[in-house]
Amino acid sequence: MAILAFAPSIYHKFYHQHQGTLIVINNTRDQEYSAENFRKFVSGSYQWRISTQSQFLADKNLVKNGKLDGLVVIQNSVNQVPAVHVYIGPQPLSITPEIRQFIQYEPFAEL
């Protein structure tokens, strides 16, 4: 009985821990993305930060050195669907498909 009573808090502790920090650089002209939308619609387990193209090299080096878990760069493409480039550090990033899906297909980016 005690195990069942504590199961939700145990699940939350192990599966909803902060898994790292991901940076997003949005180079599109037509779409706005917020850190809050990435948290809500991609993963609440990561801390999301929005950065700028001028910070790209510095952010990329932080990922390369393992100080950040990933860098997501969103760019315009010729077919109207934003191109997504995900740079990951030494650890694999299991949510890459969710990031791409959110950016390319989601209707919630303007919420």
C-alpha positions as CSV (number, residue, x, y, z in Angstrom):
1,M,0.0,0.0,0.0
2,A,2.8,2.4,0.9
3,I,4.5,1.9,-2.5
4,L,1.3,2.8,-4.3
5,A,0.8,5.9,-2.2
6,F,4.2,7.2,-3.0
7,A,4.4,6.1,-6.6
8,P,3.4,9.5,-8.2
9,S,6.0,11.4,-6.2
10,I,8.7,8.8,-7.0
11,Y,7.7,8.9,-10.7
12,H,7.9,12.7,-10.7
13,K,11.2,12.7,-9.0
14,F,12.9,10.4,-11.4
15,Y,11.2,11.3,-14.7
16,H,10.7,15.0,-14.4
17,Q,14.1,16.1,-13.2
18,H,15.9,18.9,-14.9
19,Q,17.9,17.2,-17.6
20,G,19.9,20.2,-18.8
21,T,19.9,23.4,-20.8
22,L,19.0,23.8,-24.4
23,I,19.5,27.1,-26.4
24,V,17.3,28.1,-29.3
25,I,18.4,30.6,-32.0
26,N,15.6,31.7,-34.2
27,N,16.8,33.0,-37.6
28,T,13.3,33.1,-39.2
29,R,11.6,36.3,-40.0
30,D,8.0,35.1,-39.8
31,Q,7.8,33.0,-36.7
32,E,8.4,33.7,-33.0
33,Y,9.3,31.0,-30.6
34,S,9.5,31.4,-26.8
35,A,11.3,29.4,-24.2
36,E,8.0,28.8,-22.5
37,N,6.5,27.2,-25.6
38,F,9.5,24.8,-25.9
39,R,9.0,23.9,-22.3
40,K,5.3,23.3,-22.7
41,F,5.2,21.6,-26.1
42,V,8.6,19.8,-26.4
43,S,9.9,19.0,-22.9
44,G,9.5,20.5,-19.5
45,S,12.5,18.5,-18.3
46,Y,14.9,21.0,-20.0
47,Q,15.7,24.6,-19.3
48,W,15.1,26.4,-22.6
49,R,16.8,29.7,-23.4
50,I,16.5,31.9,-26.5
51,S,19.7,33.3,-27.9
52,T,20.8,35.3,-30.9
53,Q,22.7,34.6,-34.1
54,S,25.5,36.8,-32.8
55,Q,26.0,34.3,-29.9
56,F,26.0,31.3,-32.2
57,L,29.7,30.5,-32.0
58,A,29.9,31.1,-28.3
59,D,26.8,28.9,-27.7
60,K,28.1,26.2,-30.1
61,N,31.4,26.1,-28.1
62,L,29.5,25.7,-24.9
63,V,27.7,22.7,-26.3
64,K,31.0,21.3,-27.7
65,N,32.6,21.7,-24.3
66,G,29.7,20.0,-22.5
67,K,28.5,23.1,-20.7
68,L,25.2,23.1,-22.6
69,D,23.3,20.1,-23.7
70,G,22.2,21.3,-27.1
71,L,21.7,24.2,-29.5
72,V,18.8,24.4,-31.8
73,V,19.0,26.8,-34.8
74,I,15.9,27.5,-36.8
75,Q,16.2,29.0,-40.3
76,N,14.0,29.9,-43.2
77,S,14.0,27.5,-46.1
78,V,12.8,27.6,-49.6
79,N,9.8,25.4,-49.0
80,Q,8.2,27.6,-46.3
81,V,8.9,25.0,-43.6
82,P,11.6,26.2,-41.2
83,A,14.9,24.2,-41.4
84,V,16.0,22.9,-38.0
85,H,19.7,22.3,-37.1
86,V,20.3,20.6,-33.7
87,Y,23.8,20.6,-32.3
88,I,24.4,18.3,-29.4
89,G,27.2,17.9,-27.0
90,P,28.9,14.7,-25.7
91,Q,25.6,13.3,-24.4
92,P,22.9,12.1,-26.8
93,L,19.8,14.3,-27.0
94,S,16.7,12.0,-27.2
95,I,14.2,14.8,-27.9
96,T,15.5,15.8,-31.3
97,P,12.5,14.4,-33.1
98,E,10.1,16.3,-30.8
99,I,12.1,19.6,-31.4
100,R,11.8,19.1,-35.2
101,Q,8.1,18.2,-35.0
102,F,7.3,21.2,-32.8
103,I,9.1,23.7,-35.2
104,Q,8.0,22.2,-38.4
105,Y,4.4,21.2,-37.7
106,E,3.2,22.8,-34.5
107,P,0.3,25.3,-34.6
108,F,1.1,26.6,-31.1
109,A,4.2,28.8,-31.7
110,E,2.3,32.0,-31.5
111,L,0.5,31.2,-28.3
